[in-house]
Structure formats: C-alpha cells, structure tokens
Amino acid sequence: MFEDVRDLYNATILDRGRKPRHMRRLEAFDRTARGDNPMCGDRVQVWVKQDSDSTIAATGFEARGCEISKASADLMVEAVRGLRAEDVTALANDFETMARTGTCPDCAALAALMPLASVHEFPSRVKCATLPWRALLAALEGKGETTSE
C-alpha cells in the first residue's frame, strides 16, 4: 500500500507541489475563479489574462492543499499558455478523462501532464488533480467559483 502511494508522488509531483513555478497572483487579469474541495480542504484561486484574440497570455494561481493539487495547477499554467478558451476546454476535458481512467484521448497534447496520470489509481485524489482545471474553466466561463464535486 505505501509503495503504491509512493508511486503516485513521483518526482515531478513532489517538485511542482513543493516548489511551484507559477504560484502567484497576476497583477493584471481579465478573469478569476476560486475552486474548493470540501472533502479534503484543497483551495485554489486562478487568474487569467487573455490577449485581444482570446488566447491565454498569462495564468497564475494561489493554492492551499496537497502536492497533487499544487502540481496540477503549476503544470496547467504551462499547458494552457497561448491556447484559446475552446482549446483549454478540450484540454481540460481530456485531462479529466486521463485523471479518471489513466487513458488519454490525445496523449501528445497531454504529454506535459503525464506525471499526473497515475491519480486514476487513487480515486480520492482525482478531485485534487482536477480542481485547478475546474477553477480555470469557471474563470473562463465568467463564474467566480466552483467545487470539486
């Protein structure tokens, strides 16, 4: 059992969860949303700055929670830079599929997010990994908050 949990916390998740590179509030942003996981207490706030053509110019986040949640948010920031909102939605849906099943509809698009693929083996951790993505989608949809439910 403990060895299985160690497999979940791979080097990328540990590194990004302990030392996120993009955990910061953006000074200038167009949209923001907060995500809460009431089951474990994870919280994430996401800020998004879009260019005039609706591509994501910058994303930042602040998070309180487990390393999976923080690592997911940190990798998400890099994965969505330069994408349009509809492409972010498609990527988020593919990521959620990967997190829930361990399979990826478009593995090339999810390559940078593969360190989180093992969460499907730990159903209680799927919500940790998907919470930042839900907050990002809520921000892009103009909603102020969301939950992991």
ZAZA-670013 format. One record per atom (N, C-alpha, C): residue number from 1; atom name; x, y negated, z. Coordinates in pm, 1 decimal, always signed. Layout:
// residues N
(site NUM,'CA',(X,Y,Z))
...
END
This chain:
// residues 149
(site 1,'N',(+82.2,+119.7,+0.0))
(site 1,'CA',(+0.0,+0.0,+0.0))
(site 1,'C',(+86.6,-126.1,+0.0))
(site 2,'N',(+183.3,-133.6,+91.5))
(site 2,'CA',(+267.2,-253.0,+98.7))
(site 2,'C',(+350.9,-269.4,-27.0))
(site 3,'N',(+393.7,-158.9,-86.2))
(site 3,'CA',(+469.7,-166.5,-210.5))
(site 3,'C',(+382.6,-223.6,-322.4))
(site 4,'N',(+253.5,-186.5,-325.1))
(site 4,'CA',(+161.6,-240.9,-424.6))
(site 4,'C',(+149.5,-391.8,-411.0))
(site 5,'N',(+138.6,-440.3,-289.1))
(site 5,'CA',(+127.5,-584.3,-266.7))
(site 5,'C',(+256.0,-653.9,-309.7))
(site 6,'N',(+370.6,-591.6,-286.2))
(site 6,'CA',(+497.4,-649.9,-331.9))
(site 6,'C',(+499.2,-660.3,-483.6))
(site 7,'N',(+437.3,-564.3,-552.8))
(site 7,'CA',(+429.9,-570.1,-698.2))
(site 7,'C',(+347.9,-689.3,-745.2))
(site 8,'N',(+245.6,-726.0,-668.8))
(site 8,'CA',(+164.0,-841.2,-703.4))
(site 8,'C',(+246.0,-969.6,-693.1))
(site 9,'N',(+322.6,-981.1,-587.6))
(site 9,'CA',(+401.8,-1101.8,-565.3))
(site 9,'C',(+536.1,-1090.1,-635.8))
(site 10,'N',(+533.5,-1098.0,-768.1))
(site 10,'CA',(+656.4,-1088.9,-846.0))
(site 10,'C',(+737.3,-1218.4,-831.2))
(site 11,'N',(+854.3,-1220.5,-888.2))
(site 11,'CA',(+945.8,-1334.2,-871.4))
(site 11,'C',(+885.9,-1465.5,-921.2))
(site 12,'N',(+813.9,-1461.6,-1031.6))
(site 12,'CA',(+754.6,-1584.4,-1085.3))
(site 12,'C',(+648.6,-1638.7,-991.5))
(site 13,'N',(+561.0,-1551.7,-941.9))
(site 13,'CA',(+457.1,-1596.9,-849.8))
(site 13,'C',(+519.4,-1652.3,-722.8))
(site 14,'N',(+617.9,-1585.4,-669.6))
(site 14,'CA',(+683.2,-1635.5,-547.9))
(site 14,'C',(+749.5,-1770.1,-572.2))
(site 15,'N',(+821.7,-1782.0,-682.9))
(site 15,'CA',(+891.3,-1906.6,-714.0))
(site 15,'C',(+792.7,-2021.1,-736.0))
(site 16,'N',(+694.4,-1999.9,-823.2))
(site 16,'CA',(+597.8,-2105.8,-855.6))
(site 16,'C',(+504.5,-2135.8,-739.1))
(site 17,'N',(+476.6,-2037.6,-657.6))
(site 17,'CA',(+391.1,-2060.4,-541.1))
(site 17,'C',(+461.6,-2136.1,-430.5))
(site 18,'N',(+590.2,-2112.8,-415.0))
(site 18,'CA',(+666.7,-2179.7,-309.4))
(site 18,'C',(+722.6,-2314.3,-353.5))
(site 19,'N',(+758.6,-2325.1,-482.7))
(site 19,'CA',(+816.0,-2449.3,-535.2))
(site 19,'C',(+749.7,-2487.7,-667.2))
(site 20,'N',(+622.0,-2526.4,-660.4))
(site 20,'CA',(+553.7,-2563.9,-784.6))
(site 20,'C',(+622.0,-2683.8,-849.8))
(site 21,'N',(+631.8,-2680.3,-980.7))
(site 21,'CA',(+697.9,-2788.9,-1053.9))
(site 21,'C',(+603.3,-2902.5,-1089.0))
(site 22,'N',(+472.4,-2877.1,-1084.6))
(site 22,'CA',(+375.7,-2976.6,-1131.7))
(site 22,'C',(+274.8,-3017.3,-1024.3))
(site 23,'N',(+304.7,-2987.9,-898.8))
(site 23,'CA',(+211.8,-3022.0,-792.0))
(site 23,'C',(+229.8,-3169.9,-757.9))
(site 24,'N',(+141.4,-3249.2,-818.8))
(site 24,'CA',(+142.5,-3392.7,-794.0))
(site 24,'C',(+11.9,-3451.6,-845.8))
(site 25,'N',(-29.2,-3558.1,-783.6))
(site 25,'CA',(-145.6,-3631.9,-830.7))
(site 25,'C',(-98.8,-3724.5,-942.5))
(site 26,'N',(-171.8,-3725.5,-1052.1))
(site 26,'CA',(-137.6,-3816.5,-1161.7))
(site 26,'C',(-174.8,-3958.4,-1122.9))
(site 27,'N',(-89.0,-4053.0,-1155.3))
(site 27,'CA',(-118.3,-4194.1,-1129.5))
(site 27,'C',(-234.4,-4242.2,-1215.6))
(site 28,'N',(-231.9,-4204.6,-1341.4))
(site 28,'CA',(-338.7,-4241.9,-1435.2))
(site 28,'C',(-402.7,-4113.0,-1485.5))
(site 29,'N',(-532.8,-4104.0,-1474.4))
(site 29,'CA',(-602.8,-3984.2,-1518.9))
(site 29,'C',(-742.5,-4021.4,-1567.0))
(site 30,'N',(-798.0,-3934.7,-1651.2))
(site 30,'CA',(-932.0,-3954.1,-1705.3))
(site 30,'C',(-1036.2,-3873.6,-1629.8))
(site 31,'N',(-995.2,-3758.2,-1581.5))
(site 31,'CA',(-1090.2,-3667.3,-1517.5))
(site 31,'C',(-1022.9,-3596.6,-1399.8))
(site 32,'N',(-1105.9,-3558.8,-1304.2))
(site 32,'CA',(-1056.2,-3483.1,-1189.8))
(site 32,'C',(-1167.4,-3394.7,-1136.4))
(site 33,'N',(-1129.3,-3287.9,-1070.2))
(site 33,'CA',(-1226.0,-3199.9,-1004.8))
(site 33,'C',(-1154.4,-3121.7,-895.4))
(site 34,'N',(-1233.1,-3082.8,-797.6))
(site 34,'CA',(-1181.4,-3003.4,-686.2))
(site 34,'C',(-1243.5,-2865.0,-691.9))
(site 35,'N',(-1163.1,-2764.4,-661.1))
(site 35,'CA',(-1211.5,-2627.2,-652.9))
(site 35,'C',(-1187.2,-2571.9,-514.4))
(site 36,'N',(-1286.8,-2500.9,-463.3))
(site 36,'CA',(-1276.3,-2439.3,-330.7))
(site 36,'C',(-1308.9,-2291.6,-338.5))
(site 37,'N',(-1233.1,-2212.1,-264.0))
(site 37,'CA',(-1262.2,-2070.4,-247.8))
(site 37,'C',(-1305.3,-2052.0,-103.0))
(site 38,'N',(-1435.9,-2047.4,-76.4))
(site 38,'CA',(-1483.0,-2039.1,+61.0))
(site 38,'C',(-1443.9,-1910.3,+132.9))
(site 39,'N',(-1412.3,-1805.6,+58.5))
(site 39,'CA',(-1377.0,-1677.7,+120.4))
(site 39,'C',(-1239.6,-1680.5,+186.3))
(site 40,'N',(-1144.6,-1749.2,+123.0))
(site 40,'CA',(-1008.0,-1746.6,+178.6))
(site 40,'C',(-956.0,-1884.8,+218.1))
(site 41,'N',(-1025.7,-1989.6,+177.1))
(site 41,'CA',(-983.2,-2124.2,+214.5))
(site 41,'C',(-894.2,-2194.0,+113.1))
(site 42,'N',(-865.8,-2130.6,-0.5))
(site 42,'CA',(-786.8,-2197.4,-104.3))
(site 42,'C',(-861.8,-2321.4,-152.2))
(site 43,'N',(-786.0,-2428.2,-174.5))
(site 43,'CA',(-840.6,-2550.9,-231.8))
(site 43,'C',(-742.9,-2604.5,-333.8))
(site 44,'N',(-798.1,-2656.7,-442.8))
(site 44,'CA',(-714.2,-2716.6,-546.5))
(site 44,'C',(-786.3,-2838.6,-602.4))
(site 45,'N',(-711.3,-2942.6,-626.4))
(site 45,'CA',(-761.2,-3062.5,-694.6))
(site 45,'C',(-678.6,-3075.5,-821.1))
(site 46,'N',(-747.5,-3096.6,-933.1))
(site 46,'CA',(-681.6,-3106.8,-1063.5))
(site 46,'C',(-709.4,-3244.5,-1121.8))
(site 47,'N',(-605.7,-3305.8,-1179.9))
(site 47,'CA',(-619.3,-3433.7,-1250.5))
(site 47,'C',(-576.7,-3413.1,-1394.9))
(site 48,'N',(-651.1,-3475.0,-1486.7))
(site 48,'CA',(-625.0,-3458.1,-1629.5))
(site 48,'C',(-619.3,-3593.9,-1696.6))
(site 49,'N',(-517.1,-3614.4,-1777.3))
(site 49,'CA',(-503.9,-3732.2,-1863.1))
(site 49,'C',(-510.5,-3682.7,-2006.4))
(site 50,'N',(-604.2,-3739.7,-2084.1))
(site 50,'CA',(-619.8,-3699.2,-2222.7))
(site 50,'C',(-574.6,-3810.9,-2316.0))
(site 51,'N',(-520.8,-3770.4,-2431.5))
(site 51,'CA',(-487.1,-3865.3,-2537.4))
(site 51,'C',(-614.9,-3908.1,-2608.1))
(site 52,'N',(-602.2,-4003.6,-2698.4))
(site 52,'CA',(-718.2,-4054.1,-2772.0))
(site 52,'C',(-785.6,-3946.3,-2856.0))
(site 53,'N',(-712.1,-3843.0,-2896.0))
(site 53,'CA',(-772.0,-3734.1,-2974.6))
(site 53,'C',(-821.9,-3619.3,-2886.1))
(site 54,'N',(-834.3,-3644.7,-2757.2))
(site 54,'CA',(-885.9,-3548.9,-2658.5))
(site 54,'C',(-790.9,-3433.9,-2627.0))
(site 55,'N',(-666.5,-3442.2,-2669.1))
(site 55,'CA',(-570.8,-3340.1,-2626.4))
(site 55,'C',(-523.5,-3374.7,-2485.7))
(site 56,'N',(-480.9,-3274.0,-2414.5))
(site 56,'CA',(-434.4,-3294.3,-2278.1))
(site 56,'C',(-291.1,-3347.3,-2282.9))
(site 57,'N',(-274.4,-3468.5,-2234.8))
(site 57,'CA',(-142.7,-3531.3,-2231.0))
(site 57,'C',(-68.4,-3493.8,-2103.3))
(site 58,'N',(-142.8,-3483.8,-1993.4))
(site 58,'CA',(-80.5,-3451.5,-1865.1))
(site 58,'C',(-185.6,-3392.1,-1771.9))
(site 59,'N',(-139.8,-3304.1,-1687.3))
(site 59,'CA',(-223.9,-3243.6,-1584.6))
(site 59,'C',(-139.3,-3232.7,-1459.3))
(site 60,'N',(-200.7,-3260.9,-1347.2))
(site 60,'CA',(-134.9,-3243.7,-1219.4))
(site 60,'C',(-231.7,-3178.1,-1123.3))
(site 61,'N',(-179.5,-3128.5,-1014.5))
(site 61,'CA',(-266.6,-3065.6,-915.5))
(site 61,'C',(-206.8,-3079.4,-776.6))
(site 62,'N',(-293.2,-3068.4,-679.0))
(site 62,'CA',(-253.3,-3050.5,-540.5))
(site 62,'C',(-327.8,-2928.2,-492.7))
(site 63,'N',(-261.8,-2844.9,-414.2))
(site 63,'CA',(-324.8,-2720.8,-370.6))
(site 63,'C',(-286.3,-2687.5,-228.3))
(site 64,'N',(-383.2,-2628.2,-161.6))
(site 64,'CA',(-359.5,-2568.8,-30.6))
(site 64,'C',(-412.7,-2427.1,-40.2))
(site 65,'N',(-324.3,-2333.6,-20.4))
(site 65,'CA',(-368.5,-2196.0,-30.2))
(site 65,'C',(-253.4,-2101.0,-51.3))
(site 66,'N',(-287.5,-1986.6,-104.5))
(site 66,'CA',(-188.4,-1881.0,-121.7))
(site 66,'C',(-97.0,-1909.6,-241.0))
(site 67,'N',(+9.2,-1831.2,-248.5))
(site 67,'CA',(+106.2,-1848.3,-356.1))
(site 67,'C',(+47.2,-1814.6,-492.4))
(site 68,'N',(-48.6,-1724.7,-496.6))
(site 68,'CA',(-111.1,-1689.9,-624.5))
(site 68,'C',(-186.5,-1809.5,-679.8))
(site 69,'N',(-262.0,-1874.7,-596.3))
(site 69,'CA',(-338.7,-1991.6,-637.6))
(site 69,'C',(-247.2,-2104.0,-685.9))
(site 70,'N',(-142.5,-2130.9,-610.8))
(site 70,'CA',(-49.4,-2237.2,-648.5))
(site 70,'C',(+29.0,-2201.3,-774.6))
(site 71,'N',(+72.6,-2077.0,-785.5))
(site 71,'CA',(+146.0,-2034.1,-904.4))
(site 71,'C',(+57.1,-2041.1,-1027.9))
(site 72,'N',(-67.2,-2001.0,-1013.1))
(site 72,'CA',(-160.0,-2006.5,-1125.0))
(site 72,'C',(-180.1,-2150.7,-1171.1))
(site 73,'N',(-197.5,-2241.2,-1076.5))
(site 73,'CA',(-214.5,-2383.3,-1110.9))
(site 73,'C',(-89.9,-2437.1,-1179.5))
(site 74,'N',(+26.5,-2400.9,-1129.3))
(site 74,'CA',(+151.0,-2452.2,-1184.8))
(site 74,'C',(+173.3,-2402.0,-1327.4))
(site 75,'N',(+149.1,-2274.2,-1350.6))
(site 75,'CA',(+162.9,-2219.0,-1485.9))
(site 75,'C',(+54.8,-2273.3,-1578.9))
(site 76,'N',(-63.9,-2296.6,-1525.3))
(site 76,'CA',(-174.3,-2351.5,-1603.7))
(site 76,'C',(-138.3,-2488.3,-1661.1))
(site 77,'N',(-77.1,-2572.9,-1579.2))
(site 77,'CA',(-39.0,-2707.4,-1623.9))
(site 77,'C',(+45.8,-2700.0,-1750.0))
(site 78,'N',(+141.3,-2610.1,-1751.1))
(site 78,'CA',(+227.9,-2595.7,-1868.3))
(site 78,'C',(+152.9,-2536.6,-1987.5))
(site 79,'N',(+62.3,-2443.5,-1960.7))
(site 79,'CA',(-7.9,-2374.2,-2068.7))
(site 79,'C',(-106.7,-2463.8,-2142.9))
(site 80,'N',(-162.3,-2564.0,-2075.9))
(site 80,'CA',(-267.5,-2644.8,-2139.6))
(site 80,'C',(-217.3,-2775.3,-2200.4))
(site 81,'N',(-93.8,-2813.0,-2173.0))
(site 81,'CA',(-40.9,-2938.1,-2227.7))
(site 81,'C',(-46.3,-2934.9,-2380.1))
(site 82,'N',(-107.8,-3038.7,-2437.3))
(site 82,'CA',(-117.7,-3050.2,-2581.7))
(site 82,'C',(-239.2,-2982.4,-2643.1))
(site 83,'N',(-319.4,-2914.4,-2561.6))
(site 83,'CA',(-438.2,-2847.2,-2613.2))
(site 83,'C',(-560.2,-2938.7,-2607.2))
(site 84,'N',(-654.3,-2914.1,-2695.4))
(site 84,'CA',(-781.7,-2984.3,-2691.6))
(site 84,'C',(-873.7,-2911.5,-2593.8))
(site 85,'N',(-977.2,-2980.2,-2546.8))
(site 85,'CA',(-1066.6,-2924.1,-2445.1))
(site 85,'C',(-1123.2,-2788.8,-2485.7))
(site 86,'N',(-1166.8,-2773.6,-2610.4))
(site 86,'CA',(-1225.6,-2645.5,-2652.0))
(site 86,'C',(-1121.9,-2533.4,-2652.7))
(site 87,'N',(-996.1,-2567.9,-2680.5))
(site 87,'CA',(-889.9,-2467.5,-2675.5))
(site 87,'C',(-856.9,-2429.3,-2531.1))
(site 88,'N',(-867.7,-2526.9,-2441.1))
(site 88,'CA',(-847.1,-2498.7,-2298.7))
(site 88,'C',(-955.6,-2403.8,-2249.8))
(site 89,'N',(-1077.9,-2427.8,-2291.1))
(site 89,'CA',(-1188.5,-2340.7,-2250.7))
(site 89,'C',(-1165.5,-2198.1,-2298.6))
(site 90,'N',(-1123.9,-2182.2,-2421.4))
(site 90,'CA',(-1096.5,-2048.4,-2475.6))
(site 90,'C',(-981.4,-1981.7,-2399.2))
(site 91,'N',(-875.7,-2057.8,-2371.9))
(site 91,'CA',(-761.7,-2003.3,-2297.6))
(site 91,'C',(-803.6,-1964.4,-2156.1))
(site 92,'N',(-883.1,-2047.3,-2091.6))
(site 92,'CA',(-931.1,-2017.3,-1955.8))
(site 92,'C',(-1015.8,-1890.3,-1954.6))
(site 93,'N',(-1098.8,-1873.8,-2054.4))
(site 93,'CA',(-1180.7,-1752.2,-2062.9))
(site 93,'C',(-1093.7,-1628.7,-2084.3))
(site 94,'N',(-993.6,-1641.4,-2170.2))
(site 94,'CA',(-901.2,-1529.6,-2192.7))
(site 94,'C',(-821.8,-1498.4,-2066.0))
(site 95,'N',(-780.4,-1604.0,-1994.5))
(site 95,'CA',(-706.3,-1583.8,-1870.4))
(site 95,'C',(-793.7,-1511.7,-1768.0))
(site 96,'N',(-919.0,-1552.8,-1756.5))
(site 96,'CA',(-1008.1,-1487.5,-1659.9))
(site 96,'C',(-1026.8,-1339.5,-1696.0))
(site 97,'N',(-1040.7,-1309.4,-1824.0))
(site 97,'CA',(-1050.3,-1170.1,-1867.0))
(site 97,'C',(-926.0,-1092.4,-1825.7))
(site 98,'N',(-808.5,-1151.9,-1847.9))
(site 98,'CA',(-684.4,-1086.1,-1810.4))
(site 98,'C',(-677.2,-1065.7,-1659.0))
(site 99,'N',(-714.9,-1167.1,-1582.9))
(site 99,'CA',(-708.4,-1158.1,-1436.9))
(site 99,'C',(-804.2,-1051.4,-1382.9))
(site 100,'N',(-918.0,-1035.5,-1447.7))
(site 100,'CA',(-1018.4,-938.8,-1401.0))
(site 100,'C',(-991.9,-796.2,-1449.4))
(site 101,'N',(-933.2,-782.3,-1569.3))
(site 101,'CA',(-921.3,-648.6,-1629.2))
(site 101,'C',(-778.1,-600.9,-1651.1))
(site 102,'N',(-684.2,-694.0,-1654.4))
(site 102,'CA',(-546.0,-657.3,-1684.9))
(site 102,'C',(-518.3,-649.6,-1833.2))
(site 103,'N',(-618.8,-673.7,-1915.5))
(site 103,'CA',(-601.3,-674.7,-2060.7))
(site 103,'C',(-617.9,-817.1,-2110.6))
(site 104,'N',(-556.6,-845.1,-2224.6))
(site 104,'CA',(-566.2,-980.9,-2276.4))
(site 104,'C',(-618.8,-980.5,-2419.0))
(site 105,'N',(-719.6,-1063.7,-2443.8))
(site 105,'CA',(-773.4,-1075.6,-2578.3))
(site 105,'C',(-669.9,-1126.9,-2678.5))
(site 106,'N',(-585.7,-1219.8,-2634.4))
(site 106,'CA',(-481.6,-1276.7,-2719.4))
(site 106,'C',(-354.9,-1286.8,-2635.0))
(site 107,'N',(-280.1,-1178.7,-2630.5))
(site 107,'CA',(-162.5,-1173.1,-2542.8))
(site 107,'C',(-56.8,-1277.7,-2577.4))
(site 108,'N',(-46.1,-1314.8,-2704.2))
(site 108,'CA',(+52.6,-1416.1,-2741.8))
(site 108,'C',(+18.9,-1549.7,-2675.7))
(site 109,'N',(-107.5,-1586.0,-2674.2))
(site 109,'CA',(-148.6,-1712.7,-2612.6))
(site 109,'C',(-131.0,-1709.8,-2461.3))
(site 110,'N',(-135.1,-1591.9,-2403.5))
(site 110,'CA',(-125.1,-1577.8,-2257.5))
(site 110,'C',(+15.4,-1539.9,-2210.5))
(site 111,'N',(+111.6,-1537.9,-2298.7))
(site 111,'CA',(+245.9,-1489.4,-2264.6))
(site 111,'C',(+303.1,-1554.6,-2139.5))
(site 112,'N',(+292.3,-1685.3,-2127.7))
(site 112,'CA',(+348.9,-1755.5,-2012.2))
(site 112,'C',(+271.5,-1727.3,-1883.9))
(site 113,'N',(+151.5,-1674.2,-1897.0))
(site 113,'CA',(+66.2,-1646.9,-1781.1))
(site 113,'C',(+70.2,-1500.8,-1738.4))
(site 114,'N',(+145.1,-1418.7,-1809.6))
(site 114,'CA',(+151.2,-1275.2,-1782.2))
(site 114,'C',(+197.2,-1239.2,-1639.9))
(site 115,'N',(+277.3,-1321.1,-1572.8))
(site 115,'CA',(+311.8,-1284.9,-1435.1))
(site 115,'C',(+189.7,-1270.0,-1344.1))
(site 116,'N',(+76.1,-1324.5,-1386.5))
(site 116,'CA',(-45.9,-1314.1,-1306.4))
(site 116,'C',(-135.6,-1197.8,-1349.6))
(site 117,'N',(-94.2,-1121.7,-1447.7))
(site 117,'CA',(-177.0,-1011.9,-1499.9))
(site 117,'C',(-205.5,-905.0,-1394.9))
(site 118,'N',(-116.2,-887.6,-1300.5))
(site 118,'CA',(-134.2,-780.3,-1202.1))
(site 118,'C',(-242.3,-809.8,-1098.5))
(site 119,'N',(-297.5,-930.6,-1095.6))
(site 119,'CA',(-400.6,-959.3,-995.0))
(site 119,'C',(-524.4,-872.3,-1014.2))
(site 120,'N',(-546.1,-820.5,-1135.0))
(site 120,'CA',(-664.7,-736.2,-1156.7))
(site 120,'C',(-664.5,-613.0,-1065.9))
(site 121,'N',(-547.6,-572.0,-1021.8))
(site 121,'CA',(-536.7,-456.5,-932.6))
(site 121,'C',(-576.0,-490.7,-789.2))
(site 122,'N',(-596.1,-618.6,-761.7))
(site 122,'CA',(-630.8,-666.4,-628.0))
(site 122,'C',(-752.7,-757.7,-641.1))
(site 123,'N',(-872.8,-700.8,-650.5))
(site 123,'CA',(-993.3,-779.2,-680.2))
(site 123,'C',(-1013.6,-901.7,-591.0))
(site 124,'N',(-972.0,-894.7,-467.1))
(site 124,'CA',(-989.5,-1010.5,-378.6))
(site 124,'C',(-897.0,-1126.4,-416.9))
(site 125,'N',(-796.1,-1101.1,-498.5))
(site 125,'CA',(-701.1,-1205.2,-540.1))
(site 125,'C',(-735.2,-1267.1,-675.2))
(site 126,'N',(-828.6,-1207.7,-747.8))
(site 126,'CA',(-867.3,-1262.1,-878.3))
(site 126,'C',(-918.4,-1404.4,-863.0))
(site 127,'N',(-999.2,-1428.7,-760.3))
(site 127,'CA',(-1053.8,-1563.2,-738.2))
(site 127,'C',(-943.7,-1664.0,-705.9))
(site 128,'N',(-837.3,-1619.2,-643.3))
(site 128,'CA',(-723.7,-1707.3,-614.8))
(site 128,'C',(-659.2,-1754.4,-744.9))
(site 129,'N',(-642.0,-1660.7,-837.3))
(site 129,'CA',(-576.4,-1692.1,-964.3))
(site 129,'C',(-664.1,-1776.7,-1055.4))
(site 130,'N',(-795.0,-1755.1,-1051.4))
(site 130,'CA',(-884.1,-1825.3,-1144.3))
(site 130,'C',(-934.9,-1959.1,-1091.1))
(site 131,'N',(-920.1,-1985.5,-962.3))
(site 131,'CA',(-970.6,-2111.2,-904.9))
(site 131,'C',(-914.7,-2236.1,-972.7))
(site 132,'N',(-784.1,-2248.5,-995.5))
(site 132,'CA',(-733.8,-2369.2,-1063.4))
(site 132,'C',(-794.1,-2386.9,-1202.4))
(site 133,'N',(-813.5,-2278.0,-1273.3))
(site 133,'CA',(-872.4,-2284.2,-1407.2))
(site 133,'C',(-1017.3,-2331.1,-1401.1))
(site 134,'N',(-1089.8,-2284.2,-1302.6))
(site 134,'CA',(-1228.6,-2329.3,-1285.8))
(site 134,'C',(-1232.4,-2478.4,-1254.1))
(site 135,'N',(-1137.8,-2524.5,-1173.0))
(site 135,'CA',(-1131.8,-2667.9,-1141.7))
(site 135,'C',(-1097.6,-2748.5,-1266.2))
(site 136,'N',(-1006.4,-2698.8,-1347.3))
(site 136,'CA',(-971.2,-2767.9,-1471.0))
(site 136,'C',(-1091.9,-2777.1,-1563.9))
(site 137,'N',(-1163.1,-2668.0,-1580.6))
(site 137,'CA',(-1282.2,-2670.3,-1666.5))
(site 137,'C',(-1388.1,-2764.5,-1611.3))
(site 138,'N',(-1405.1,-2766.1,-1479.4))
(site 138,'CA',(-1500.8,-2858.6,-1417.9))
(site 138,'C',(-1461.6,-3002.9,-1446.4))
(site 139,'N',(-1333.0,-3032.4,-1438.7))
(site 139,'CA',(-1285.6,-3167.8,-1468.3))
(site 139,'C',(-1315.3,-3204.3,-1613.2))
(site 140,'N',(-1285.7,-3114.2,-1704.4))
(site 140,'CA',(-1308.9,-3141.8,-1846.2))
(site 140,'C',(-1457.5,-3156.2,-1878.5))
(site 141,'N',(-1542.1,-3089.6,-1800.5))
(site 141,'CA',(-1686.7,-3098.9,-1820.0))
(site 141,'C',(-1747.6,-3217.8,-1747.1))
(site 142,'N',(-1663.9,-3292.0,-1672.6))
(site 142,'CA',(-1713.0,-3408.5,-1600.3))
(site 142,'C',(-1778.2,-3376.6,-1467.4))
(site 143,'N',(-1758.9,-3254.8,-1420.1))
(site 143,'CA',(-1810.8,-3215.3,-1288.1))
(site 143,'C',(-1703.3,-3248.4,-1185.2))
(site 144,'N',(-1743.4,-3285.9,-1068.4))
(site 144,'CA',(-1646.6,-3324.0,-965.5))
(site 144,'C',(-1592.6,-3210.6,-883.8))
(site 145,'N',(-1663.5,-3097.5,-885.5))
(site 145,'CA',(-1616.4,-2985.9,-803.6))
(site 145,'C',(-1673.0,-2854.2,-852.8))
(site 146,'N',(-1610.6,-2748.0,-805.9))
(site 146,'CA',(-1652.2,-2611.9,-839.2))
(site 146,'C',(-1608.5,-2520.6,-726.6))
(site 147,'N',(-1651.7,-2395.9,-733.7))
(site 147,'CA',(-1607.4,-2296.9,-637.3))
(site 147,'C',(-1556.7,-2174.1,-712.0))
(site 148,'N',(-1502.8,-2081.7,-638.4))
(site 148,'CA',(-1453.6,-1957.7,-696.5))
(site 148,'C',(-1566.6,-1859.0,-720.3))
(site 149,'N',(-1681.7,-1890.3,-671.5))
(site 149,'CA',(-1797.6,-1797.7,-682.3))
(site 149,'C',(-1861.7,-1801.2,-818.5))
END
